[in-house]
């Protein structure tokens, strides 16, 4: 107990020192207000039990410091920070899956962790609003650094405690559900064994003429439970599962016909373009791709299921061909989208899991230099005509409190009216 208290005290002291040094350095070097987000992200991930999250926190903090120290306006730093934050979220939500593997996590676990993450983000957003409001009161006073350190410690403590509590409650629910499942399984096995014993007793009564045997059988038969609730529950759940499969098969029939309509229409558009209602149809195709992504093919052997299983993996590629034919040119955006579409096919075919798919997709768009958003070839202009000028460009920016700017804007609007 005493060791745990000492450990927590050292962690708290280290956090306070880390925040104080970061804020002092930020004030001296005129860093952007984003330093608070970098600190919060670093501390929350470093306190995680997952060593990968600790690495994400350290890398994110170092990238922010390097960006501020170099005064670089190259957007690779900003998108790298965004990418690390998103990958950290993916690794948290899909913590039960392995990267570059095809094992899958339970949907309940994924939904629970995603909900937990969303609530934490909302709490951070609310507390940051209050931070910028309170900053106007302590700014310029001798309490400024101490108040900022205390408030950041408060944010990190609340988020960490809240996240741990939700995870602990969910783990208790999982353990309880496993216990109920094991108990139900044992009860079902016992009920089946009792039914088998009853059948054996009946056969025994028919085949034996010894007078002592019926009495023995009668004694055993009294021990057989008359309540077959376990069997009835098993039949009930089997019926529910059957109805679920029937609904899925119906949906697959509808989607298989719709996919045929879409693919034939795209094929026709490639040879005879017709832009009437193009935006509406393109939106429907996007919704369809999302729907078929999370609805796997059924188990029954039918023509509709076969059509669905063959067309489902390639809808993203078909949509890209439609966009290329519509734009009549190949762009950087379509090139990167093709990479993601190929990755989407690999995932639907079951070679990788969602953790791998999302992580690589994020890297495709946010990776420094090679990612779509930070690709220097896309940013060449009259002001930055070369790749080196894009990468090493610098820009001086004056940062202000967003709450203060919002107040001044509202005052100017009120005066003008």
C-alpha positions as CSV (number, residue, x, y, z in Angstrom):
1,X,0.0,0.0,0.0
2,X,2.8,2.4,1.0
3,X,4.7,1.5,-2.2
4,X,1.7,2.3,-4.3
5,X,1.2,5.7,-2.6
6,X,4.9,6.5,-3.1
7,X,4.7,5.5,-6.7
8,X,1.6,7.7,-7.3
9,X,3.2,10.6,-5.5
10,X,6.3,10.3,-7.7
11,X,4.2,10.1,-10.9
12,X,2.2,13.2,-9.8
13,X,5.4,15.1,-9.0
14,X,7.0,14.1,-12.3
15,X,3.8,15.2,-14.1
16,X,3.9,18.6,-12.4
17,X,7.6,19.1,-13.2
18,X,7.0,18.0,-16.8
19,X,4.1,20.4,-17.3
20,X,5.9,23.3,-15.6
21,X,9.0,23.0,-17.8
22,X,6.9,22.7,-20.9
23,X,4.8,25.8,-20.1
24,X,7.9,27.8,-19.2
25,X,9.7,26.8,-22.4
26,X,6.5,27.5,-24.3
27,X,6.3,31.1,-22.9
28,X,10.0,31.8,-23.5
29,X,10.0,30.4,-27.0
30,X,6.5,31.8,-27.9
31,X,5.0,28.4,-28.7
32,X,1.5,27.9,-30.1
33,X,-1.4,27.4,-27.7
34,X,-1.5,23.8,-28.9
35,X,1.2,23.0,-26.3
36,X,-1.6,22.1,-23.8
37,X,-3.0,19.5,-26.2
38,X,0.4,18.0,-26.7
39,X,1.0,17.9,-22.9
40,X,-2.4,16.3,-22.2
41,X,-1.9,13.7,-24.9
42,X,1.6,12.8,-23.8
43,X,0.6,12.4,-20.1
44,X,-2.5,10.3,-20.8
45,X,-0.7,8.0,-23.1
46,X,2.4,7.7,-20.9
47,X,0.2,6.7,-18.0
48,X,-1.3,3.9,-20.1
49,X,-0.3,0.3,-19.4
50,X,0.2,-0.3,-23.1
51,X,3.9,0.4,-24.0
52,X,2.8,1.3,-27.6
53,X,0.7,4.1,-26.3
54,X,3.7,5.4,-24.3
55,X,5.7,5.5,-27.5
56,X,2.9,7.4,-29.3
57,X,2.8,10.0,-26.5
58,X,6.6,10.6,-26.5
59,X,6.8,10.9,-30.4
60,X,3.8,13.3,-30.5
61,X,5.3,15.6,-27.9
62,X,8.7,15.6,-29.6
63,X,7.2,16.4,-33.0
64,X,5.3,19.3,-31.6
65,X,8.5,20.7,-30.0
66,X,10.5,20.2,-33.1
67,X,7.8,22.1,-35.1
68,X,7.8,25.0,-32.7
69,X,11.6,25.2,-32.4
70,X,12.1,25.2,-36.2
71,X,9.2,27.6,-36.8
72,X,8.4,25.5,-39.8
73,X,5.1,26.1,-41.7
74,X,5.5,22.8,-43.6
75,X,2.2,21.0,-42.8
76,X,3.9,17.6,-42.4
77,X,4.4,18.3,-38.7
78,X,0.7,19.1,-38.1
79,X,-0.6,16.1,-40.0
80,X,2.0,13.8,-38.3
81,X,0.6,14.9,-35.0
82,X,-3.0,14.2,-36.2
83,X,-1.9,10.8,-37.6
84,X,-0.3,9.8,-34.3
85,X,-3.4,10.8,-32.3
86,X,-5.6,8.9,-34.7
87,X,-3.4,5.8,-34.7
88,X,-3.3,5.9,-30.9
89,X,-7.1,6.0,-30.9
90,X,-7.2,3.0,-33.2
91,X,-4.8,1.0,-31.1
92,X,-6.9,1.8,-28.0
93,X,-10.3,0.9,-29.6
94,X,-8.9,-2.3,-31.3
95,X,-6.5,-3.3,-28.5
96,X,-7.7,-6.9,-28.7
97,X,-6.5,-7.2,-32.3
98,X,-2.9,-7.6,-33.5
99,X,-1.3,-5.3,-36.1
100,X,-0.6,-6.9,-39.4
101,X,-2.8,-9.8,-38.5
102,X,-6.3,-11.0,-39.4
103,X,-7.7,-11.7,-35.9
104,X,-10.8,-9.7,-35.0
105,X,-12.0,-8.2,-31.8
106,X,-15.5,-8.6,-30.4
107,X,-17.9,-5.9,-31.6
108,X,-19.1,-5.2,-28.0
109,X,-15.6,-4.5,-26.9
110,X,-14.9,-2.2,-29.8
111,X,-18.2,-0.3,-29.3
112,X,-17.5,0.1,-25.6
113,X,-14.0,1.5,-26.1
114,X,-15.1,3.8,-28.9
115,X,-17.8,5.2,-26.6
116,X,-15.3,5.6,-23.8
117,X,-13.0,7.5,-26.1
118,X,-15.7,9.7,-27.4
119,X,-16.9,10.7,-23.9
120,X,-13.3,11.4,-22.9
121,X,-12.8,13.7,-26.0
122,X,-16.0,15.6,-25.1
123,X,-14.8,16.0,-21.5
124,X,-11.5,17.3,-22.7
125,X,-13.2,19.8,-25.1
126,X,-15.4,21.1,-22.4
127,X,-12.5,21.5,-19.9
128,X,-10.4,23.3,-22.6
129,X,-13.2,25.8,-23.1
130,X,-13.1,26.6,-19.4
131,X,-9.3,26.7,-19.6
132,X,-9.2,29.5,-22.2
133,X,-11.9,31.4,-20.2
134,X,-10.0,31.1,-16.9
135,X,-6.7,32.0,-18.7
136,X,-7.9,35.5,-19.1
137,X,-8.1,35.9,-15.3
138,X,-4.7,34.6,-14.3
139,X,-2.8,35.7,-17.4
140,X,0.0,38.2,-16.5
141,X,-0.2,37.4,-12.8
142,X,2.3,35.6,-10.6
143,X,-0.2,32.7,-10.5
144,X,-0.2,32.2,-14.2
145,X,2.2,29.2,-14.5
146,X,1.0,27.6,-11.2
147,X,-2.7,27.9,-12.3
148,X,-2.0,26.4,-15.7
149,X,0.0,23.5,-14.3
150,X,-2.8,22.8,-11.7
151,X,-5.5,22.9,-14.3
152,X,-3.7,20.6,-16.7
153,X,-3.0,18.2,-13.9
154,X,-6.7,18.3,-13.1
155,X,-7.7,17.5,-16.7
156,X,-5.3,14.6,-16.9
157,X,-6.4,13.2,-13.6
158,X,-10.1,13.4,-14.4
159,X,-9.7,11.8,-17.8
160,X,-7.4,9.0,-16.5
161,X,-9.7,8.2,-13.6
162,X,-12.8,8.3,-15.7
163,X,-11.2,6.0,-18.3
164,X,-10.0,3.5,-15.8
165,X,-13.3,3.3,-14.0
166,X,-15.2,2.7,-17.3
167,X,-12.7,0.0,-18.3
168,X,-12.9,-1.6,-14.9
169,X,-16.7,-1.7,-15.0
170,X,-16.7,-3.1,-18.5
171,X,-14.2,-5.8,-17.4
172,X,-16.5,-6.8,-14.5
173,X,-19.4,-7.1,-17.0
174,X,-17.3,-9.3,-19.2
175,X,-16.2,-11.6,-16.3
176,X,-19.8,-11.8,-15.2
177,X,-21.0,-12.6,-18.7
178,X,-18.4,-15.4,-19.0
179,X,-19.4,-16.8,-15.7
180,X,-23.1,-16.9,-16.7
181,X,-22.1,-18.5,-20.0
182,X,-20.0,-21.2,-18.3
183,X,-22.8,-21.9,-15.8
184,X,-25.4,-22.1,-18.6
185,X,-23.1,-24.5,-20.5
186,X,-22.7,-26.7,-17.5
187,X,-26.5,-26.7,-16.9
188,X,-27.2,-27.6,-20.5
189,X,-24.7,-30.5,-20.4
190,X,-26.2,-31.7,-17.2
191,X,-29.7,-31.6,-18.6
192,X,-28.6,-33.5,-21.7
193,X,-26.9,-36.1,-19.5
194,X,-30.1,-36.5,-17.4
195,X,-32.2,-36.9,-20.6
196,X,-29.8,-39.6,-21.7
197,X,-30.1,-41.3,-18.3
198,X,-33.9,-41.2,-18.7
199,X,-33.7,-42.9,-22.1
200,X,-31.4,-45.6,-20.7
201,X,-33.8,-46.2,-17.8
202,X,-36.7,-46.6,-20.2
203,X,-34.8,-49.1,-22.3
204,X,-33.8,-50.9,-19.1
205,X,-37.4,-51.3,-18.0
206,X,-38.4,-52.8,-21.4
207,X,-35.5,-55.2,-21.7
208,X,-35.2,-56.6,-18.2
209,X,-37.6,-58.9,-16.3
210,X,-35.7,-58.9,-13.0
211,X,-38.1,-57.5,-10.3
212,X,-35.3,-55.6,-8.5
213,X,-34.4,-53.6,-11.6
214,X,-37.6,-51.6,-11.9
215,X,-37.4,-50.5,-8.3
216,X,-33.8,-49.3,-8.9
217,X,-34.9,-47.5,-12.1
218,X,-37.7,-45.8,-10.2
219,X,-35.3,-44.5,-7.7
220,X,-33.0,-43.1,-10.3
221,X,-35.9,-41.6,-12.2
222,X,-36.9,-39.5,-9.2
223,X,-33.5,-37.8,-9.4
224,X,-34.1,-36.7,-13.0
225,X,-35.2,-33.0,-13.1
226,X,-38.6,-32.5,-14.7
227,X,-37.8,-28.9,-15.6
228,X,-35.9,-28.8,-18.9
229,X,-35.6,-25.0,-19.0
230,X,-32.0,-25.2,-20.2
231,X,-33.1,-27.1,-23.3
232,X,-35.9,-24.7,-23.9
233,X,-33.6,-21.7,-23.6
234,X,-31.2,-23.3,-26.1
235,X,-34.0,-23.9,-28.5
236,X,-35.1,-20.3,-28.0
237,X,-31.7,-18.8,-28.8
238,X,-31.3,-21.2,-31.7
239,X,-34.6,-19.8,-33.1
240,X,-33.4,-16.2,-32.6
241,X,-30.2,-17.1,-34.4
242,X,-32.2,-18.7,-37.2
243,X,-34.4,-15.6,-37.7
244,X,-31.3,-13.4,-37.6
245,X,-29.7,-15.4,-40.5
246,X,-33.0,-15.2,-42.4
247,X,-33.0,-11.4,-42.1
248,X,-29.4,-11.3,-43.2
249,X,-30.1,-13.5,-46.2
250,X,-32.9,-11.2,-47.2
251,X,-30.7,-8.1,-47.0
252,X,-28.0,-9.9,-49.0
253,X,-30.5,-10.7,-51.7
254,X,-31.5,-7.0,-52.0
255,X,-27.8,-5.9,-51.9
256,X,-26.7,-8.4,-54.4
257,X,-29.3,-7.1,-56.9
258,X,-28.3,-3.5,-56.1
259,X,-24.6,-4.2,-56.6
260,X,-25.4,-5.7,-60.0
261,X,-27.3,-2.5,-60.9
262,X,-24.5,-0.3,-59.7
263,X,-21.7,-2.2,-61.5
264,X,-23.6,-2.4,-64.8
265,X,-24.4,1.3,-64.5
266,X,-20.7,2.1,-63.9
267,X,-19.7,-0.1,-66.8
268,X,-22.1,1.8,-69.0
269,X,-20.9,5.1,-67.8
270,X,-17.3,4.3,-68.8
271,X,-18.5,4.0,-72.4
272,X,-21.3,6.5,-72.5
273,X,-21.0,9.1,-69.7
274,X,-24.2,10.6,-68.4
275,X,-23.9,13.2,-65.6
276,X,-27.6,13.5,-64.9
277,X,-28.1,13.0,-61.1
278,X,-24.4,12.0,-60.8
279,X,-23.9,13.5,-57.3
280,X,-26.9,11.8,-55.9
281,X,-26.0,8.4,-57.3
282,X,-22.4,8.8,-56.2
283,X,-23.6,9.5,-52.7
284,X,-25.8,6.3,-52.8
285,X,-22.8,4.3,-54.0
286,X,-20.7,5.6,-51.0
287,X,-23.4,4.6,-48.6
288,X,-23.6,1.2,-50.3
289,X,-19.8,0.7,-49.9
290,X,-20.1,1.4,-46.2
291,X,-23.0,-1.0,-45.9
292,X,-21.4,-3.9,-47.6
293,X,-18.1,-3.2,-45.8
294,X,-19.7,-4.2,-42.4
295,X,-22.1,-6.9,-43.7
296,X,-20.3,-10.1,-44.6
297,X,-21.7,-12.7,-46.9
298,X,-24.0,-15.4,-45.5
299,X,-23.3,-19.0,-44.9
300,X,-26.1,-20.5,-47.1
301,X,-25.3,-21.6,-50.6
302,X,-27.4,-19.5,-52.9
303,X,-27.0,-17.6,-56.1
304,X,-27.6,-14.3,-54.4
305,X,-25.0,-15.0,-51.7
306,X,-22.5,-16.1,-54.4
307,X,-23.1,-12.9,-56.4
308,X,-22.7,-10.8,-53.2
309,X,-19.5,-12.5,-52.1
310,X,-17.9,-12.0,-55.6
311,X,-18.9,-8.3,-56.1
312,X,-18.6,-7.1,-52.5
313,X,-14.7,-6.8,-52.3
314,X,-14.4,-4.7,-55.5
315,X,-17.0,-1.9,-55.0
316,X,-14.4,0.6,-53.9
317,X,-12.4,0.0,-57.1
318,X,-15.6,0.3,-59.2
319,X,-16.4,3.6,-57.5
320,X,-12.8,4.9,-58.2
321,X,-13.2,4.0,-61.9
322,X,-16.4,6.0,-61.9
323,X,-14.7,9.0,-60.4
324,X,-11.8,8.8,-62.9
325,X,-14.2,8.6,-65.8
326,X,-16.2,11.5,-64.4
327,X,-13.1,13.8,-63.9
328,X,-11.5,12.5,-67.1
329,X,-8.0,12.8,-65.4
330,X,-6.0,11.0,-62.8
331,X,-5.0,13.1,-59.8
332,X,-3.0,12.8,-56.6
333,X,-6.2,12.3,-54.6
334,X,-7.4,9.4,-56.8
335,X,-3.9,7.9,-56.7
336,X,-4.0,7.7,-52.9
337,X,-7.6,6.6,-52.9
338,X,-6.6,3.7,-55.1
339,X,-4.1,2.6,-52.4
340,X,-6.8,2.7,-49.8
341,X,-9.2,0.8,-52.1
342,X,-6.7,-2.0,-52.6
343,X,-6.2,-2.1,-48.9
344,X,-10.0,-2.3,-48.5
345,X,-10.1,-5.3,-50.8
346,X,-7.4,-7.0,-48.8
347,X,-9.3,-6.4,-45.5
348,X,-12.7,-7.6,-46.9
349,X,-11.1,-10.8,-48.2
350,X,-10.0,-11.4,-44.6
351,X,-6.2,-11.1,-44.9
352,X,-5.9,-8.2,-42.4
353,X,-8.1,-6.9,-39.6
354,X,-9.6,-3.4,-39.0
355,X,-6.8,-2.3,-36.8
356,X,-4.3,-2.9,-39.6
357,X,-6.6,-1.3,-42.2
358,X,-7.2,1.9,-40.3
359,X,-3.6,2.3,-39.3
360,X,-2.2,1.9,-42.8
361,X,-4.9,4.2,-44.2
362,X,-4.0,6.9,-41.7
363,X,-0.3,6.5,-42.6
364,X,-1.1,6.8,-46.3
365,X,-2.7,10.2,-45.7
366,X,-0.6,11.6,-42.8
367,X,2.9,10.2,-43.2
368,X,5.5,13.0,-43.5
369,X,6.6,13.7,-47.1
370,X,5.1,10.5,-48.6
371,X,1.6,11.0,-47.2
372,X,-1.2,12.6,-49.2
373,X,-1.6,15.8,-47.1
374,X,2.1,16.5,-46.7
375,X,3.3,15.4,-50.2
376,X,5.5,18.3,-51.3
377,X,4.7,17.8,-55.0
378,X,1.1,18.8,-54.2
379,X,2.2,22.0,-52.6
380,X,4.4,23.5,-55.2
381,X,3.2,27.0,-56.2
382,X,4.6,30.4,-57.2
383,X,5.6,31.1,-53.6
384,X,7.2,27.7,-53.1
385,X,8.4,26.6,-56.6
386,X,10.7,23.8,-55.4
387,X,10.4,20.8,-53.1
388,X,13.0,22.2,-50.8
389,X,11.2,25.5,-50.5
390,X,8.0,23.6,-49.5
391,X,9.8,21.5,-46.9
392,X,11.9,24.2,-45.3
393,X,9.5,27.2,-45.5
394,X,9.0,29.2,-42.3
395,X,6.3,31.5,-41.2
396,X,6.0,33.8,-38.2
397,X,2.6,33.6,-36.5
398,X,1.2,35.5,-33.6
399,X,-1.0,33.4,-31.4
400,X,-3.9,34.8,-29.3
401,X,-6.4,33.3,-26.9
402,X,-9.3,32.0,-29.0
403,X,-11.8,33.0,-26.4
404,X,-10.5,36.5,-26.3
405,X,-10.6,36.8,-30.1
406,X,-14.2,35.5,-30.1
407,X,-15.2,38.1,-27.5
408,X,-13.5,40.9,-29.6
409,X,-15.3,39.7,-32.7
410,X,-18.7,39.7,-31.0
411,X,-18.0,43.2,-29.6
412,X,-17.2,44.5,-33.1
413,X,-20.3,42.9,-34.5
414,X,-22.5,44.4,-31.8
415,X,-21.0,47.9,-32.4
416,X,-21.4,47.7,-36.2
417,X,-25.1,46.9,-35.7
